[in-house]
Amino acid sequence: MKEIILGEIVKPHGLSGSVKVRSFADSPESFTRPSRVFLVSADGNRLEVSVRDASPMGKLVTLRLEGIHTREQAEDLVGSRIVVNREDLPDTEEDEFYWYDLIGMGVYDSTGTYYGIITSILPTGANDVFVVEGSTGAEILIPGTFDAVLEVNVPERKMVIDPLFVPVVHETH
């Protein structure tokens, strides 16, 4: 059973048990879609909870958790990771993917040239940008658009891109 880390609790918010979370998900709704999430502390203790509400707050997400009603309870959760079982997440639509499924995926162009692996994803508002670490260690940024990304094959862990969208990387000596 695969677990996906949705975020990490960074501090309490207010007096009623809400917490601020550094989110690794693309939207606050990612925390409320599964019926249950697990809070995993640094020492490995697990607490199953339901998320009552999730809302964006700047670069963070504020969560209200079932059973957490005081600031003191929220303070005890700081540093905990919020994880969910992969099978508890809803199925994705065609041409929709969880970031978890894309991280570590190999990137090739339509001629078969290998560029590297996706190490992270940057949300930009207009479209996501895939950060690809090449074999030389250089980072390549690929826009997550239908023009740039021709195919995503999750079972084969392979993304095919249009070579026209790969910037020329100049190395200085």
C-alpha distance (Angstrom), angle and dihedral (degrees) to the residues before:
residue distance angle dihedral
M1 . . .
K2 3.80 . .
E3 3.76 120.7 .
I4 3.78 124.1 -154.8
I5 3.80 122.3 -152.4
L6 3.81 108.5 -133.2
G7 3.81 96.6 -179.8
E8 3.78 149.5 -48.1
I9 3.79 128.3 -101.1
V10 3.81 108.2 -120.0
K11 3.83 104.0 174.4
P12 3.79 145.7 -20.9
H13 3.79 120.0 -87.6
G14 3.77 118.3 -146.4
L15 3.78 126.1 -32.7
S16 3.82 102.8 -68.4
G17 3.82 100.6 74.5
S18 3.81 100.9 -89.9
V19 3.81 117.2 144.6
K20 3.78 135.9 -152.7
V21 3.79 114.7 -129.5
R22 3.78 133.4 -162.5
S23 3.78 97.1 -135.3
F24 3.79 125.0 -142.0
A25 3.82 89.7 -177.8
D26 3.78 127.9 89.8
S27 3.81 96.7 -120.3
P28 3.83 141.1 11.7
E29 3.82 88.9 -111.4
S30 3.82 88.1 69.7
F31 3.82 87.3 75.7
T32 3.81 95.2 52.3
R33 3.82 100.0 41.8
P34 3.81 97.6 77.1
S35 3.79 115.5 68.4
R36 3.80 91.0 -132.2
V37 3.77 139.0 19.4
F38 3.77 131.4 -171.9
L39 3.78 127.0 -130.7
V40 3.81 108.3 -147.0
S41 3.81 115.7 -166.0
A42 3.81 124.6 -150.8
D43 3.81 89.9 -98.7
G44 3.82 91.8 52.9
N45 3.81 99.9 -103.6
R46 3.80 111.8 148.9
L47 3.77 128.5 -150.2
E48 3.81 121.0 -175.0
V49 3.82 112.5 -143.1
S50 3.78 141.6 162.7
V51 3.79 119.9 -126.6
R52 3.80 109.2 -128.0
D53 3.79 96.3 -173.4
A54 3.80 139.7 -2.4
S55 3.78 126.0 -168.1
P56 3.80 134.5 168.7
M57 3.80 118.1 -108.7
G58 3.79 110.6 -179.1
K59 3.79 108.3 -64.5
L60 3.80 91.3 -16.5
V61 3.81 135.6 67.9
T62 3.80 122.6 -130.0
L63 3.81 115.7 -142.2
R64 3.79 132.8 -167.9
L65 3.81 108.8 -155.0
E66 3.79 126.9 -157.7
G67 3.81 109.9 -107.8
I68 3.82 96.1 15.8
H69 3.81 107.5 106.8
T70 3.81 108.1 150.5
R71 3.79 137.6 57.8
E72 3.82 88.8 -121.6
Q73 3.81 91.5 56.9
A74 3.81 89.2 48.5
E75 3.83 91.7 49.4
D76 3.82 89.3 55.7
L77 3.82 88.8 59.1
V78 3.81 97.1 54.9
G79 3.82 109.5 124.1
S80 3.80 93.5 23.6
R81 3.76 117.2 131.6
I82 3.78 119.7 -133.6
V83 3.79 109.8 -134.3
V84 3.77 134.8 176.2
N85 3.78 133.0 -168.5
R86 3.81 109.7 -105.8
E87 3.80 92.1 -128.9
D88 3.82 90.7 56.1
L89 3.79 91.2 64.5
P90 3.80 118.1 91.2
D91 3.78 118.7 -103.7
T92 3.76 115.4 -94.9
E93 3.78 125.2 -118.9
E94 3.80 122.2 -115.4
D95 3.83 109.9 -69.0
E96 3.83 90.2 14.0
F97 3.80 121.0 111.7
Y98 3.75 139.9 177.0
W99 3.80 111.9 -116.5
Y100 3.80 86.8 -126.7
D101 3.81 88.8 64.8
L102 3.82 92.4 51.9
I103 3.81 102.2 45.2
G104 3.80 108.4 97.3
M105 3.81 93.0 18.6
G106 3.81 117.6 140.5
V107 3.81 116.8 -117.1
Y108 3.80 122.0 -144.5
D109 3.76 133.2 166.3
S110 3.80 124.6 -125.5
T111 3.84 90.5 -92.8
G112 3.82 91.2 56.7
T113 3.82 97.6 -104.3
Y114 3.81 111.1 150.7
Y115 3.83 116.7 -133.1
G116 3.80 103.7 175.1
I117 3.79 139.2 -97.0
I118 3.78 132.2 -51.7
T119 3.80 106.9 -106.9
S120 3.80 99.8 172.8
I121 3.78 144.0 -7.8
L122 3.79 125.8 -129.1
P123 3.79 118.1 -152.7
T124 3.80 107.6 -144.9
G125 3.78 102.6 171.9
A126 3.79 96.3 -115.0
N127 3.81 94.6 55.2
D128 3.78 138.8 -27.6
V129 3.80 119.1 -93.5
F130 3.80 119.8 -142.4
V131 3.80 115.1 -139.9
V132 3.79 108.1 -147.0
E133 3.79 121.7 -167.9
G134 3.77 109.1 -147.6
S135 3.79 126.9 -148.8
T136 3.83 89.8 -99.0
G137 3.81 91.1 53.7
A138 3.81 93.2 -107.9
E139 3.81 116.9 135.3
I140 3.77 119.6 -124.5
L141 3.80 120.1 -164.2
I142 3.81 116.3 -146.5
P143 3.82 120.1 -172.3
G144 3.80 112.9 -126.5
T145 3.80 94.2 -128.7
F146 3.79 131.6 126.2
D147 3.82 88.9 -115.7
A148 3.80 93.3 56.1
V149 3.82 101.3 33.9
L150 3.78 111.1 56.7
E151 3.81 99.7 174.2
V152 3.80 140.9 3.9
N153 3.79 117.2 -163.7
V154 3.81 108.0 -175.2
P155 3.85 97.1 -177.4
E156 3.83 91.0 51.9
R157 3.86 91.9 40.0
K158 3.81 90.1 -129.4
M159 3.82 134.9 133.9
V160 3.79 121.1 -169.1
I161 3.79 117.5 -155.2
D162 3.80 136.1 -174.3
P163 3.84 106.3 -103.4
L164 3.81 89.6 -138.5
F165 3.81 88.6 73.1
V166 3.79 95.7 55.9
P167 3.80 110.9 97.9
V168 3.77 118.9 -133.9
V169 3.79 107.7 -108.2
H170 3.79 112.8 -144.7
E171 3.78 115.3 -159.5
T172 3.77 118.1 -156.8
H173 3.76 122.7 -148.3
